[in-house]
């Protein structure tokens, strides 16, 4: 596969991810809408719909397609099966996560406004924020909020919304609307379920992915924390492309090829001193 074919394949994959998300939101989408939204031909739109129909996600109708009646349940089952319990995730690659958090601290300026995503890697970063001065912090993670309120004097805002009890986080449209009250955020610190360097950040949960995307859109800079295991995961929902990321803090266990791709796409990478090359 030559370079132009590789780019075309990535664009196709990215477009089909966006189409899946569109069906989850709208339930029914016309061929014309796909053509207009993604600037593609009718033939390309039909091929995309045929692929989704073969996967069982949609059912073709005249002029477009509708979300299959049983597809949402299957997607939710996939999410539940893919995400391990929080206590299990917390202990995985813990030394690596702590080294990444320590490295991240050097890049966080005092006197700034931060949005902290949920997750175990971001929690390790939150534990070190007592070393910074005069931060304003927004988060939807109850564990992170408790850590910050107990051990720092920073100004803290907890993002409201529907509570996801297993993870002790809030999600949903109320969480997204909460961010609208702020004119800007200096820095979003984002964890991720998966990291495909040709696609970007991915998430198992569409509501959580949507909130991450809202944080990213509101923020002047985006820093991503990702231990090496995340680079082998391509979760179902795309959060953002690599072009939206300013800094990736990871470890030397990440394949060199992945780091090179990130650098070529303009995302600076910083390697935390942990693990073997």
HUJO-V459229 format. One record per helix or strand of 2 or more residues. SS is the DSSP state (helix for helix, strand for strand). FROM is the first residue (numbers start at 0). LEN is the number of residues. If there is no record, write none. Layout:
ss=SS from=FROM len=LEN
ss=SS from=FROM len=LEN
//
This chain:
ss=helix from=2 len=24
ss=strand from=27 len=3
ss=helix from=30 len=8
ss=helix from=41 len=14
ss=strand from=57 len=4
ss=strand from=63 len=4
ss=helix from=70 len=12
ss=helix from=85 len=6
ss=helix from=93 len=12
ss=strand from=112 len=4
ss=helix from=119 len=7
ss=helix from=128 len=3
ss=strand from=135 len=4
ss=helix from=141 len=10
ss=strand from=154 len=4
ss=strand from=161 len=3
ss=strand from=168 len=3
ss=helix from=172 len=7
ss=strand from=184 len=6
ss=strand from=193 len=3
ss=strand from=199 len=4
ss=helix from=205 len=13
ss=strand from=218 len=7
ss=helix from=227 len=5
ss=strand from=236 len=4
ss=helix from=241 len=3
ss=strand from=246 len=5
ss=helix from=255 len=9
ss=strand from=267 len=5
//
